[in-house]
Amino acid sequence: MKRRLTVNMGEFETDINGTTVKQRPKECTTLVHPDGSQFLTFVLSKPTIASAEPYTLTVPGVEGVKPIEIRVP
């Protein structure tokens, strides 16, 4: 099956014109075919403690696999 590596970069609240908006930024690879490869770069600009949710690496659609937690000092 085709798979995609996803970086979940936490959850942050942002004030936009007086309205609080929750943001859940993500980066991901394009779909990867079996035996294929991808290169993914990303920047985590805030420490882990600034997020309401942990930063994680996941492969959506794969059952029974726990996300890999990323900790940023």
PyMOL commands that set and color helices and strands:
alter all, ss='L'
color gray80, all
select helices_A, chain A and resi 48-50
alter helices_A, ss='H'
color red, helices_A
select strands_A, chain A and resi 6-9+12-16+19-23+26-28+55-58+68-70
alter strands_A, ss='S'
color yellow, strands_A
deselect
rebuild
show_as cartoon
